Amino acid sequence: MSHELKHSLVAVDSGTLQLVKDTPLFDLLKPLQEEILLDDRCIAGTTHLPDQSCLEELKPGDWLIMEREDNPWDEHAILLRDSQRRKCG
């Protein structure tokens, strides 16, 4: 099953905004003139990874897979994996 987004927001450049300035479309596009960060998280457990290469390769917008983890120190632990299923935290 694919978890790809069906719709995405794309920043609109100022030139495009100028073209539609005096039209009803302007009010719809104006909020898209800058990228907005919707979420920001810190990943715990990164210092315990035997291979930290996945952390160096992560970029904003990359998807992470979240799984329950059997962790004797934290019964609520969530395992994070990158798109290649490497453990990230």
PDB file with one MODEL, atoms N, CA, C and O in Angstrom:
MODEL        1
ATOM      1  N   MET A   1       0.835  -1.179   0.000  1.00  0.00           N
ATOM      2  CA  MET A   1       0.000   0.000   0.000  1.00  0.00           C
ATOM      3  C   MET A   1       0.882   1.245   0.000  1.00  0.00           C
ATOM      4  O   MET A   1       1.801   1.351   0.812  1.00  0.00           O
ATOM      5  N   SER A   2       0.619   2.167  -0.881  1.00  0.00           N
ATOM      6  CA  SER A   2       1.412   3.392  -0.981  1.00  0.00           C
ATOM      7  C   SER A   2       0.903   4.429   0.004  1.00  0.00           C
ATOM      8  O   SER A   2      -0.303   4.595   0.185  1.00  0.00           O
ATOM      9  N   HIS A   3       1.850   5.130   0.646  1.00  0.00           N
ATOM     10  CA  HIS A   3       1.494   6.185   1.583  1.00  0.00           C
ATOM     11  C   HIS A   3       1.882   7.549   1.023  1.00  0.00           C
ATOM     12  O   HIS A   3       2.152   8.479   1.783  1.00  0.00           O
ATOM     13  N   GLU A   4       1.911   7.671  -0.300  1.00  0.00           N
ATOM     14  CA  GLU A   4       2.279   8.930  -0.929  1.00  0.00           C
ATOM     15  C   GLU A   4       1.154   9.945  -0.753  1.00  0.00           C
ATOM     16  O   GLU A   4      -0.026   9.597  -0.728  1.00  0.00           O
ATOM     17  N   LEU A   5       1.551  11.201  -0.633  1.00  0.00           N
ATOM     18  CA  LEU A   5       0.555  12.257  -0.547  1.00  0.00           C
ATOM     19  C   LEU A   5      -0.143  12.421  -1.891  1.00  0.00           C
ATOM     20  O   LEU A   5       0.496  12.386  -2.943  1.00  0.00           O
ATOM     21  N   LYS A   6      -1.446  12.598  -1.846  1.00  0.00           N
ATOM     22  CA  LYS A   6      -2.204  12.814  -3.067  1.00  0.00           C
ATOM     23  C   LYS A   6      -2.133  14.286  -3.476  1.00  0.00           C
ATOM     24  O   LYS A   6      -2.239  14.611  -4.658  1.00  0.00           O
ATOM     25  N   HIS A   7      -1.954  15.166  -2.504  1.00  0.00           N
ATOM     26  CA  HIS A   7      -1.870  16.593  -2.753  1.00  0.00           C
ATOM     27  C   HIS A   7      -0.685  17.125  -1.968  1.00  0.00           C
ATOM     28  O   HIS A   7      -0.375  16.617  -0.890  1.00  0.00           O
ATOM     29  N   SER A   8      -0.032  18.125  -2.489  1.00  0.00           N
ATOM     30  CA  SER A   8       1.054  18.747  -1.745  1.00  0.00           C
ATOM     31  C   SER A   8       1.029  20.249  -1.994  1.00  0.00           C
ATOM     32  O   SER A   8       0.525  20.711  -3.017  1.00  0.00           O
ATOM     33  N   LEU A   9       1.575  21.000  -1.055  1.00  0.00           N
ATOM     34  CA  LEU A   9       1.668  22.442  -1.187  1.00  0.00           C
ATOM     35  C   LEU A   9       3.031  22.788  -1.733  1.00  0.00           C
ATOM     36  O   LEU A   9       4.044  22.242  -1.296  1.00  0.00           O
ATOM     37  N   VAL A  10       3.054  23.686  -2.679  1.00  0.00           N
ATOM     38  CA  VAL A  10       4.306  24.114  -3.295  1.00  0.00           C
ATOM     39  C   VAL A  10       4.393  25.627  -3.155  1.00  0.00           C
ATOM     40  O   VAL A  10       3.425  26.337  -3.428  1.00  0.00           O
ATOM     41  N   ALA A  11       5.546  26.117  -2.733  1.00  0.00           N
ATOM     42  CA  ALA A  11       5.723  27.560  -2.599  1.00  0.00           C
ATOM     43  C   ALA A  11       5.554  28.240  -3.957  1.00  0.00           C
ATOM     44  O   ALA A  11       6.022  27.740  -4.980  1.00  0.00           O
ATOM     45  N   VAL A  12       4.877  29.390  -3.946  1.00  0.00           N
ATOM     46  CA  VAL A  12       4.630  30.156  -5.166  1.00  0.00           C
ATOM     47  C   VAL A  12       5.618  31.316  -5.195  1.00  0.00           C
ATOM     48  O   VAL A  12       5.789  32.016  -4.197  1.00  0.00           O
ATOM     49  N   ASP A  13       6.267  31.519  -6.336  1.00  0.00           N
ATOM     50  CA  ASP A  13       7.249  32.601  -6.426  1.00  0.00           C
ATOM     51  C   ASP A  13       6.546  33.956  -6.562  1.00  0.00           C
ATOM     52  O   ASP A  13       5.380  34.017  -6.953  1.00  0.00           O
ATOM     53  N   SER A  14       7.254  35.031  -6.242  1.00  0.00           N
ATOM     54  CA  SER A  14       6.668  36.374  -6.248  1.00  0.00           C
ATOM     55  C   SER A  14       6.223  36.798  -7.641  1.00  0.00           C
ATOM     56  O   SER A  14       5.275  37.573  -7.771  1.00  0.00           O
ATOM     57  N   GLY A  15       6.890  36.305  -8.689  1.00  0.00           N
ATOM     58  CA  GLY A  15       6.478  36.637 -10.057  1.00  0.00           C
ATOM     59  C   GLY A  15       5.080  36.132 -10.365  1.00  0.00           C
ATOM     60  O   GLY A  15       4.279  36.833 -10.983  1.00  0.00           O
ATOM     61  N   THR A  16       4.792  34.913  -9.931  1.00  0.00           N
ATOM     62  CA  THR A  16       3.455  34.349 -10.134  1.00  0.00           C
ATOM     63  C   THR A  16       2.419  35.150  -9.351  1.00  0.00           C
ATOM     64  O   THR A  16       1.323  35.404  -9.850  1.00  0.00           O
ATOM     65  N   LEU A  17       2.759  35.545  -8.140  1.00  0.00           N
ATOM     66  CA  LEU A  17       1.825  36.352  -7.340  1.00  0.00           C
ATOM     67  C   LEU A  17       1.521  37.681  -8.024  1.00  0.00           C
ATOM     68  O   LEU A  17       0.380  38.144  -7.996  1.00  0.00           O
ATOM     69  N   GLN A  18       2.529  38.298  -8.638  1.00  0.00           N
ATOM     70  CA  GLN A  18       2.306  39.574  -9.338  1.00  0.00           C
ATOM     71  C   GLN A  18       1.363  39.388 -10.529  1.00  0.00           C
ATOM     72  O   GLN A  18       0.556  40.271 -10.821  1.00  0.00           O
ATOM     73  N   LEU A  19       1.458  38.256 -11.211  1.00  0.00           N
ATOM     74  CA  LEU A  19       0.599  37.995 -12.373  1.00  0.00           C
ATOM     75  C   LEU A  19      -0.877  37.904 -11.986  1.00  0.00           C
ATOM     76  O   LEU A  19      -1.750  38.291 -12.763  1.00  0.00           O
ATOM     77  N   VAL A  20      -1.151  37.399 -10.801  1.00  0.00           N
ATOM     78  CA  VAL A  20      -2.545  37.188 -10.391  1.00  0.00           C
ATOM     79  C   VAL A  20      -2.983  38.167  -9.310  1.00  0.00           C
ATOM     80  O   VAL A  20      -4.001  37.956  -8.651  1.00  0.00           O
ATOM     81  N   LYS A  21      -2.208  39.247  -9.127  1.00  0.00           N
ATOM     82  CA  LYS A  21      -2.450  40.186  -8.032  1.00  0.00           C
ATOM     83  C   LYS A  21      -3.881  40.725  -8.002  1.00  0.00           C
ATOM     84  O   LYS A  21      -4.468  40.818  -6.924  1.00  0.00           O
ATOM     85  N   ASP A  22      -4.436  41.071  -9.109  1.00  0.00           N
ATOM     86  CA  ASP A  22      -5.763  41.691  -9.145  1.00  0.00           C
ATOM     87  C   ASP A  22      -6.869  40.697  -9.498  1.00  0.00           C
ATOM     88  O   ASP A  22      -7.904  41.076 -10.048  1.00  0.00           O
ATOM     89  N   THR A  23      -6.640  39.423  -9.177  1.00  0.00           N
ATOM     90  CA  THR A  23      -7.652  38.405  -9.455  1.00  0.00           C
ATOM     91  C   THR A  23      -8.021  37.687  -8.157  1.00  0.00           C
ATOM     92  O   THR A  23      -7.284  37.771  -7.175  1.00  0.00           O
ATOM     93  N   PRO A  24      -9.153  36.985  -8.143  1.00  0.00           N
ATOM     94  CA  PRO A  24      -9.532  36.222  -6.946  1.00  0.00           C
ATOM     95  C   PRO A  24      -8.510  35.130  -6.588  1.00  0.00           C
ATOM     96  O   PRO A  24      -8.451  34.690  -5.439  1.00  0.00           O
ATOM     97  N   LEU A  25      -7.712  34.697  -7.564  1.00  0.00           N
ATOM     98  CA  LEU A  25      -6.707  33.660  -7.331  1.00  0.00           C
ATOM     99  C   LEU A  25      -5.608  34.132  -6.369  1.00  0.00           C
ATOM    100  O   LEU A  25      -4.979  33.320  -5.691  1.00  0.00           O
ATOM    101  N   PHE A  26      -5.387  35.441  -6.319  1.00  0.00           N
ATOM    102  CA  PHE A  26      -4.334  35.991  -5.466  1.00  0.00           C
ATOM    103  C   PHE A  26      -4.530  35.585  -4.003  1.00  0.00           C
ATOM    104  O   PHE A  26      -3.568  35.182  -3.349  1.00  0.00           O
ATOM    105  N   ASP A  27      -5.745  35.682  -3.481  1.00  0.00           N
ATOM    106  CA  ASP A  27      -6.007  35.332  -2.078  1.00  0.00           C
ATOM    107  C   ASP A  27      -5.759  33.860  -1.792  1.00  0.00           C
ATOM    108  O   ASP A  27      -5.404  33.493  -0.672  1.00  0.00           O
ATOM    109  N   LEU A  28      -5.947  33.009  -2.809  1.00  0.00           N
ATOM    110  CA  LEU A  28      -5.696  31.582  -2.621  1.00  0.00           C
ATOM    111  C   LEU A  28      -4.204  31.265  -2.617  1.00  0.00           C
ATOM    112  O   LEU A  28      -3.755  30.389  -1.878  1.00  0.00           O
ATOM    113  N   LEU A  29      -3.433  31.979  -3.443  1.00  0.00           N
ATOM    114  CA  LEU A  29      -2.005  31.688  -3.573  1.00  0.00           C
ATOM    115  C   LEU A  29      -1.136  32.407  -2.552  1.00  0.00           C
ATOM    116  O   LEU A  29      -0.034  31.946  -2.255  1.00  0.00           O
ATOM    117  N   LYS A  30      -1.595  33.505  -2.019  1.00  0.00           N
ATOM    118  CA  LYS A  30      -0.761  34.297  -1.117  1.00  0.00           C
ATOM    119  C   LYS A  30      -0.213  33.494   0.064  1.00  0.00           C
ATOM    120  O   LYS A  30       0.957  33.673   0.403  1.00  0.00           O
ATOM    121  N   PRO A  31      -0.991  32.621   0.710  1.00  0.00           N
ATOM    122  CA  PRO A  31      -0.406  31.843   1.814  1.00  0.00           C
ATOM    123  C   PRO A  31       0.718  30.900   1.388  1.00  0.00           C
ATOM    124  O   PRO A  31       1.474  30.420   2.233  1.00  0.00           O
ATOM    125  N   LEU A  32       0.835  30.633   0.103  1.00  0.00           N
ATOM    126  CA  LEU A  32       1.850  29.705  -0.381  1.00  0.00           C
ATOM    127  C   LEU A  32       3.145  30.406  -0.778  1.00  0.00           C
ATOM    128  O   LEU A  32       4.006  29.785  -1.401  1.00  0.00           O
ATOM    129  N   GLN A  33       3.305  31.677  -0.436  1.00  0.00           N
ATOM    130  CA  GLN A  33       4.492  32.406  -0.867  1.00  0.00           C
ATOM    131  C   GLN A  33       5.732  32.068  -0.057  1.00  0.00           C
ATOM    132  O   GLN A  33       6.840  32.440  -0.442  1.00  0.00           O
ATOM    133  N   GLU A  34       5.562  31.368   1.059  1.00  0.00           N
ATOM    134  CA  GLU A  34       6.734  30.932   1.817  1.00  0.00           C
ATOM    135  C   GLU A  34       6.476  29.560   2.418  1.00  0.00           C
ATOM    136  O   GLU A  34       5.337  29.198   2.714  1.00  0.00           O
ATOM    137  N   GLU A  35       7.548  28.806   2.591  1.00  0.00           N
ATOM    138  CA  GLU A  35       7.452  27.477   3.173  1.00  0.00           C
ATOM    139  C   GLU A  35       7.184  27.605   4.674  1.00  0.00           C
ATOM    140  O   GLU A  35       7.798  28.427   5.354  1.00  0.00           O
ATOM    141  N   ILE A  36       6.281  26.800   5.173  1.00  0.00           N
ATOM    142  CA  ILE A  36       5.933  26.826   6.588  1.00  0.00           C
ATOM    143  C   ILE A  36       6.296  25.488   7.204  1.00  0.00           C
ATOM    144  O   ILE A  36       5.862  24.444   6.715  1.00  0.00           O
ATOM    145  N   LEU A  37       7.087  25.503   8.271  1.00  0.00           N
ATOM    146  CA  LEU A  37       7.453  24.280   8.973  1.00  0.00           C
ATOM    147  C   LEU A  37       6.266  23.854   9.831  1.00  0.00           C
ATOM    148  O   LEU A  37       5.840  24.595  10.717  1.00  0.00           O
ATOM    149  N   LEU A  38       5.732  22.663   9.571  1.00  0.00           N
ATOM    150  CA  LEU A  38       4.562  22.189  10.279  1.00  0.00           C
ATOM    151  C   LEU A  38       4.899  21.386  11.518  1.00  0.00           C
ATOM    152  O   LEU A  38       4.072  21.273  12.423  1.00  0.00           O
ATOM    153  N   ASP A  39       6.083  20.833  11.577  1.00  0.00           N
ATOM    154  CA  ASP A  39       6.444  19.996  12.710  1.00  0.00           C
ATOM    155  C   ASP A  39       7.958  19.981  12.854  1.00  0.00           C
ATOM    156  O   ASP A  39       8.695  20.060  11.871  1.00  0.00           O
ATOM    157  N   ASP A  40       8.396  19.882  14.073  1.00  0.00           N
ATOM    158  CA  ASP A  40       9.823  19.844  14.355  1.00  0.00           C
ATOM    159  C   ASP A  40      10.009  18.905  15.542  1.00  0.00           C
ATOM    160  O   ASP A  40       9.426  19.129  16.603  1.00  0.00           O
ATOM    161  N   ARG A  41      10.797  17.877  15.378  1.00  0.00           N
ATOM    162  CA  ARG A  41      10.997  16.879  16.431  1.00  0.00           C
ATOM    163  C   ARG A  41      12.462  16.576  16.628  1.00  0.00           C
ATOM    164  O   ARG A  41      13.263  16.691  15.701  1.00  0.00           O
ATOM    165  N   CYS A  42      12.809  16.187  17.845  1.00  0.00           N
ATOM    166  CA  CYS A  42      14.143  15.676  18.140  1.00  0.00           C
ATOM    167  C   CYS A  42      14.040  14.161  18.204  1.00  0.00           C
ATOM    168  O   CYS A  42      13.049  13.625  18.701  1.00  0.00           O
ATOM    169  N   ILE A  43      15.047  13.475  17.710  1.00  0.00           N
ATOM    170  CA  ILE A  43      15.063  12.018  17.729  1.00  0.00           C
ATOM    171  C   ILE A  43      15.946  11.558  18.879  1.00  0.00           C
ATOM    172  O   ILE A  43      17.129  11.894  18.932  1.00  0.00           O
ATOM    173  N   ALA A  44      15.371  10.789  19.800  1.00  0.00           N
ATOM    174  CA  ALA A  44      16.122  10.258  20.939  1.00  0.00           C
ATOM    175  C   ALA A  44      16.820   8.956  20.529  1.00  0.00           C
ATOM    176  O   ALA A  44      16.417   8.296  19.571  1.00  0.00           O
ATOM    177  N   GLY A  45      17.855   8.608  21.258  1.00  0.00           N
ATOM    178  CA  GLY A  45      18.525   7.335  21.051  1.00  0.00           C
ATOM    179  C   GLY A  45      19.530   7.319  19.920  1.00  0.00           C
ATOM    180  O   GLY A  45      20.050   6.257  19.579  1.00  0.00           O
ATOM    181  N   THR A  46      19.817   8.462  19.330  1.00  0.00           N
ATOM    182  CA  THR A  46      20.733   8.478  18.189  1.00  0.00           C
ATOM    183  C   THR A  46      22.170   8.160  18.590  1.00  0.00           C
ATOM    184  O   THR A  46      22.944   7.670  17.768  1.00  0.00           O
ATOM    185  N   THR A  47      22.536   8.430  19.840  1.00  0.00           N
ATOM    186  CA  THR A  47      23.914   8.157  20.267  1.00  0.00           C
ATOM    187  C   THR A  47      24.179   6.671  20.449  1.00  0.00           C
ATOM    188  O   THR A  47      25.333   6.261  20.575  1.00  0.00           O
ATOM    189  N   HIS A  48      23.123   5.854  20.464  1.00  0.00           N
ATOM    190  CA  HIS A  48      23.271   4.410  20.666  1.00  0.00           C
ATOM    191  C   HIS A  48      23.293   3.630  19.343  1.00  0.00           C
ATOM    192  O   HIS A  48      23.356   2.401  19.355  1.00  0.00           O
ATOM    193  N   LEU A  49      23.243   4.326  18.216  1.00  0.00           N
ATOM    194  CA  LEU A  49      23.222   3.642  16.924  1.00  0.00           C
ATOM    195  C   LEU A  49      24.619   3.175  16.541  1.00  0.00           C
ATOM    196  O   LEU A  49      25.574   3.949  16.619  1.00  0.00           O
ATOM    197  N   PRO A  50      24.750   1.911  16.124  1.00  0.00           N
ATOM    198  CA  PRO A  50      26.058   1.441  15.668  1.00  0.00           C
ATOM    199  C   PRO A  50      26.472   2.086  14.346  1.00  0.00           C
ATOM    200  O   PRO A  50      27.662   2.262  14.085  1.00  0.00           O
ATOM    201  N   ASP A  51      25.481   2.441  13.503  1.00  0.00           N
ATOM    202  CA  ASP A  51      25.751   3.085  12.212  1.00  0.00           C
ATOM    203  C   ASP A  51      24.918   4.363  12.147  1.00  0.00           C
ATOM    204  O   ASP A  51      23.693   4.294  12.048  1.00  0.00           O
ATOM    205  N   GLN A  52      25.560   5.514  12.201  1.00  0.00           N
ATOM    206  CA  GLN A  52      24.842   6.788  12.206  1.00  0.00           C
ATOM    207  C   GLN A  52      24.752   7.423  10.821  1.00  0.00           C
ATOM    208  O   GLN A  52      24.388   8.593  10.700  1.00  0.00           O
ATOM    209  N   SER A  53      25.079   6.662   9.774  1.00  0.00           N
ATOM    210  CA  SER A  53      25.057   7.221   8.418  1.00  0.00           C
ATOM    211  C   SER A  53      23.657   7.677   8.008  1.00  0.00           C
ATOM    212  O   SER A  53      23.514   8.639   7.254  1.00  0.00           O
ATOM    213  N   CYS A  54      22.614   6.985   8.504  1.00  0.00           N
ATOM    214  CA  CYS A  54      21.256   7.388   8.122  1.00  0.00           C
ATOM    215  C   CYS A  54      20.954   8.795   8.640  1.00  0.00           C
ATOM    216  O   CYS A  54      20.232   9.545   7.983  1.00  0.00           O
ATOM    217  N   LEU A  55      21.490   9.165   9.799  1.00  0.00           N
ATOM    218  CA  LEU A  55      21.251  10.495  10.352  1.00  0.00           C
ATOM    219  C   LEU A  55      21.911  11.564   9.495  1.00  0.00           C
ATOM    220  O   LEU A  55      21.360  12.649   9.308  1.00  0.00           O
ATOM    221  N   GLU A  56      23.088  11.256   8.980  1.00  0.00           N
ATOM    222  CA  GLU A  56      23.808  12.214   8.145  1.00  0.00           C
ATOM    223  C   GLU A  56      23.101  12.422   6.804  1.00  0.00           C
ATOM    224  O   GLU A  56      23.246  13.474   6.182  1.00  0.00           O
ATOM    225  N   GLU A  57      22.347  11.432   6.366  1.00  0.00           N
ATOM    226  CA  GLU A  57      21.692  11.491   5.061  1.00  0.00           C
ATOM    227  C   GLU A  57      20.262  12.021   5.128  1.00  0.00           C
ATOM    228  O   GLU A  57      19.676  12.320   4.087  1.00  0.00           O
ATOM    229  N   LEU A  58      19.682  12.147   6.334  1.00  0.00           N
ATOM    230  CA  LEU A  58      18.316  12.654   6.458  1.00  0.00           C
ATOM    231  C   LEU A  58      18.246  14.111   6.028  1.00  0.00           C
ATOM    232  O   LEU A  58      19.128  14.911   6.341  1.00  0.00           O
ATOM    233  N   LYS A  59      17.171  14.445   5.297  1.00  0.00           N
ATOM    234  CA  LYS A  59      16.943  15.800   4.847  1.00  0.00           C
ATOM    235  C   LYS A  59      15.532  16.224   5.259  1.00  0.00           C
ATOM    236  O   LYS A  59      14.660  15.373   5.436  1.00  0.00           O
ATOM    237  N   PRO A  60      15.301  17.526   5.412  1.00  0.00           N
ATOM    238  CA  PRO A  60      13.925  17.975   5.694  1.00  0.00           C
ATOM    239  C   PRO A  60      12.975  17.444   4.628  1.00  0.00           C
ATOM    240  O   PRO A  60      13.264  17.515   3.433  1.00  0.00           O
ATOM    241  N   GLY A  61      11.862  16.922   5.060  1.00  0.00           N
ATOM    242  CA  GLY A  61      10.873  16.377   4.137  1.00  0.00           C
ATOM    243  C   GLY A  61      10.966  14.880   3.939  1.00  0.00           C
ATOM    244  O   GLY A  61      10.050  14.276   3.382  1.00  0.00           O
ATOM    245  N   ASP A  62      12.067  14.259   4.389  1.00  0.00           N
ATOM    246  CA  ASP A  62      12.183  12.801   4.280  1.00  0.00           C
ATOM    247  C   ASP A  62      11.150  12.128   5.191  1.00  0.00           C
ATOM    248  O   ASP A  62      10.824  12.632   6.265  1.00  0.00           O
ATOM    249  N   TRP A  63      10.658  11.008   4.744  1.00  0.00           N
ATOM    250  CA  TRP A  63       9.689  10.243   5.521  1.00  0.00           C
ATOM    251  C   TRP A  63      10.426   9.330   6.489  1.00  0.00           C
ATOM    252  O   TRP A  63      11.483   8.789   6.164  1.00  0.00           O
ATOM    253  N   LEU A  64       9.863   9.163   7.675  1.00  0.00           N
ATOM    254  CA  LEU A  64      10.366   8.205   8.656  1.00  0.00           C
ATOM    255  C   LEU A  64       9.258   7.218   8.977  1.00  0.00           C
ATOM    256  O   LEU A  64       8.087   7.589   9.056  1.00  0.00           O
ATOM    257  N   ILE A  65       9.632   5.967   9.161  1.00  0.00           N
ATOM    258  CA  ILE A  65       8.687   4.912   9.527  1.00  0.00           C
ATOM    259  C   ILE A  65       8.725   4.779  11.044  1.00  0.00           C
ATOM    260  O   ILE A  65       9.801   4.671  11.633  1.00  0.00           O
ATOM    261  N   MET A  66       7.564   4.787  11.673  1.00  0.00           N
ATOM    262  CA  MET A  66       7.471   4.667  13.130  1.00  0.00           C
ATOM    263  C   MET A  66       6.904   3.298  13.475  1.00  0.00           C
ATOM    264  O   MET A  66       5.871   2.888  12.946  1.00  0.00           O
ATOM    265  N   GLU A  67       7.595   2.596  14.371  1.00  0.00           N
ATOM    266  CA  GLU A  67       7.152   1.273  14.817  1.00  0.00           C
ATOM    267  C   GLU A  67       7.278   1.188  16.334  1.00  0.00           C
ATOM    268  O   GLU A  67       8.165   1.806  16.924  1.00  0.00           O
ATOM    269  N   ARG A  68       6.397   0.429  16.955  1.00  0.00           N
ATOM    270  CA  ARG A  68       6.562   0.141  18.387  1.00  0.00           C
ATOM    271  C   ARG A  68       7.834  -0.666  18.557  1.00  0.00           C
ATOM    272  O   ARG A  68       8.151  -1.525  17.734  1.00  0.00           O
ATOM    273  N   GLU A  69       8.562  -0.384  19.632  1.00  0.00           N
ATOM    274  CA  GLU A  69       9.817  -1.087  19.880  1.00  0.00           C
ATOM    275  C   GLU A  69       9.754  -1.768  21.241  1.00  0.00           C
ATOM    276  O   GLU A  69       9.323  -1.162  22.223  1.00  0.00           O
ATOM    277  N   ASP A  70      10.180  -3.014  21.300  1.00  0.00           N
ATOM    278  CA  ASP A  70      10.283  -3.721  22.569  1.00  0.00           C
ATOM    279  C   ASP A  70      11.561  -3.225  23.251  1.00  0.00           C
ATOM    280  O   ASP A  70      12.660  -3.684  22.940  1.00  0.00           O
ATOM    281  N   ASN A  71      11.402  -2.287  24.180  1.00  0.00           N
ATOM    282  CA  ASN A  71      12.530  -1.623  24.804  1.00  0.00           C
ATOM    283  C   ASN A  71      12.426  -1.785  26.325  1.00  0.00           C
ATOM    284  O   ASN A  71      11.486  -1.266  26.927  1.00  0.00           O
ATOM    285  N   PRO A  72      13.367  -2.490  26.956  1.00  0.00           N
ATOM    286  CA  PRO A  72      13.277  -2.726  28.403  1.00  0.00           C
ATOM    287  C   PRO A  72      13.417  -1.447  29.236  1.00  0.00           C
ATOM    288  O   PRO A  72      13.030  -1.440  30.405  1.00  0.00           O
ATOM    289  N   TRP A  73      13.958  -0.367  28.665  1.00  0.00           N
ATOM    290  CA  TRP A  73      14.130   0.885  29.415  1.00  0.00           C
ATOM    291  C   TRP A  73      12.978   1.859  29.217  1.00  0.00           C
ATOM    292  O   TRP A  73      12.808   2.790  30.005  1.00  0.00           O
ATOM    293  N   ASP A  74      12.183   1.650  28.166  1.00  0.00           N
ATOM    294  CA  ASP A  74      11.084   2.579  27.863  1.00  0.00           C
ATOM    295  C   ASP A  74       9.938   1.802  27.233  1.00  0.00           C
ATOM    296  O   ASP A  74      10.007   1.417  26.066  1.00  0.00           O
ATOM    297  N   GLU A  75       8.891   1.576  28.003  1.00  0.00           N
ATOM    298  CA  GLU A  75       7.757   0.786  27.494  1.00  0.00           C
ATOM    299  C   GLU A  75       6.959   1.518  26.419  1.00  0.00           C
ATOM    300  O   GLU A  75       6.125   0.910  25.747  1.00  0.00           O
ATOM    301  N   HIS A  76       7.205   2.820  26.247  1.00  0.00           N
ATOM    302  CA  HIS A  76       6.503   3.603  25.227  1.00  0.00           C
ATOM    303  C   HIS A  76       7.402   3.945  24.036  1.00  0.00           C
ATOM    304  O   HIS A  76       7.067   4.817  23.235  1.00  0.00           O
ATOM    305  N   ALA A  77       8.519   3.274  23.921  1.00  0.00           N
ATOM    306  CA  ALA A  77       9.498   3.596  22.876  1.00  0.00           C
ATOM    307  C   ALA A  77       8.934   3.376  21.475  1.00  0.00           C
ATOM    308  O   ALA A  77       8.188   2.431  21.217  1.00  0.00           O
ATOM    309  N   ILE A  78       9.314   4.274  20.597  1.00  0.00           N
ATOM    310  CA  ILE A  78       8.958   4.186  19.181  1.00  0.00           C
ATOM    311  C   ILE A  78      10.266   4.102  18.394  1.00  0.00           C
ATOM    312  O   ILE A  78      11.162   4.926  18.576  1.00  0.00           O
ATOM    313  N   LEU A  79      10.364   3.124  17.538  1.00  0.00           N
ATOM    314  CA  LEU A  79      11.531   2.935  16.679  1.00  0.00           C
ATOM    315  C   LEU A  79      11.324   3.742  15.400  1.00  0.00           C
ATOM    316  O   LEU A  79      10.262   3.669  14.781  1.00  0.00           O
ATOM    317  N   LEU A  80      12.336   4.510  15.008  1.00  0.00           N
ATOM    318  CA  LEU A  80      12.269   5.275  13.765  1.00  0.00           C
ATOM    319  C   LEU A  80      13.212   4.659  12.744  1.00  0.00           C
ATOM    320  O   LEU A  80      14.375   4.384  13.038  1.00  0.00           O
ATOM    321  N   ARG A  81      12.691   4.446  11.538  1.00  0.00           N
ATOM    322  CA  ARG A  81      13.498   3.913  10.438  1.00  0.00           C
ATOM    323  C   ARG A  81      13.377   4.864   9.247  1.00  0.00           C
ATOM    324  O   ARG A  81      12.348   5.514   9.060  1.00  0.00           O
ATOM    325  N   ASP A  82      14.433   4.934   8.450  1.00  0.00           N
ATOM    326  CA  ASP A  82      14.366   5.742   7.242  1.00  0.00           C
ATOM    327  C   ASP A  82      13.706   4.932   6.126  1.00  0.00           C
ATOM    328  O   ASP A  82      13.259   3.808   6.352  1.00  0.00           O
ATOM    329  N   SER A  83      13.647   5.499   4.935  1.00  0.00           N
ATOM    330  CA  SER A  83      12.972   4.822   3.826  1.00  0.00           C
ATOM    331  C   SER A  83      13.672   3.538   3.393  1.00  0.00           C
ATOM    332  O   SER A  83      13.078   2.699   2.716  1.00  0.00           O
ATOM    333  N   GLN A  84      14.954   3.387   3.792  1.00  0.00           N
ATOM    334  CA  GLN A  84      15.685   2.147   3.494  1.00  0.00           C
ATOM    335  C   GLN A  84      15.594   1.167   4.671  1.00  0.00           C
ATOM    336  O   GLN A  84      16.275   0.142   4.694  1.00  0.00           O
ATOM    337  N   ARG A  85      14.743   1.500   5.642  1.00  0.00           N
ATOM    338  CA  ARG A  85      14.474   0.691   6.836  1.00  0.00           C
ATOM    339  C   ARG A  85      15.668   0.618   7.784  1.00  0.00           C
ATOM    340  O   ARG A  85      15.752  -0.305   8.594  1.00  0.00           O
ATOM    341  N   ARG A  86      16.587   1.568   7.698  1.00  0.00           N
ATOM    342  CA  ARG A  86      17.713   1.628   8.649  1.00  0.00           C
ATOM    343  C   ARG A  86      17.239   2.309   9.924  1.00  0.00           C
ATOM    344  O   ARG A  86      16.478   3.275   9.872  1.00  0.00           O
ATOM    345  N   LYS A  87      17.689   1.806  11.068  1.00  0.00           N
ATOM    346  CA  LYS A  87      17.297   2.365  12.354  1.00  0.00           C
ATOM    347  C   LYS A  87      17.915   3.759  12.529  1.00  0.00           C
ATOM    348  O   LYS A  87      19.127   3.931  12.407  1.00  0.00           O
ATOM    349  N   CYS A  88      17.067   4.740  12.813  1.00  0.00           N
ATOM    350  CA  CYS A  88      17.527   6.140  12.987  1.00  0.00           C
ATOM    351  C   CYS A  88      17.403   6.605  14.431  1.00  0.00           C
ATOM    352  O   CYS A  88      18.001   7.616  14.801  1.00  0.00           O
ATOM    353  N   GLY A  89      16.656   5.904  15.239  1.00  0.00           N
ATOM    354  CA  GLY A  89      16.507   6.319  16.639  1.00  0.00           C
ATOM    355  C   GLY A  89      15.408   5.576  17.328  1.00  0.00           C
ATOM    356  O   GLY A  89      15.153   5.808  18.510  1.00  0.00           O
TER     357      GLY A  89
ENDMDL
END
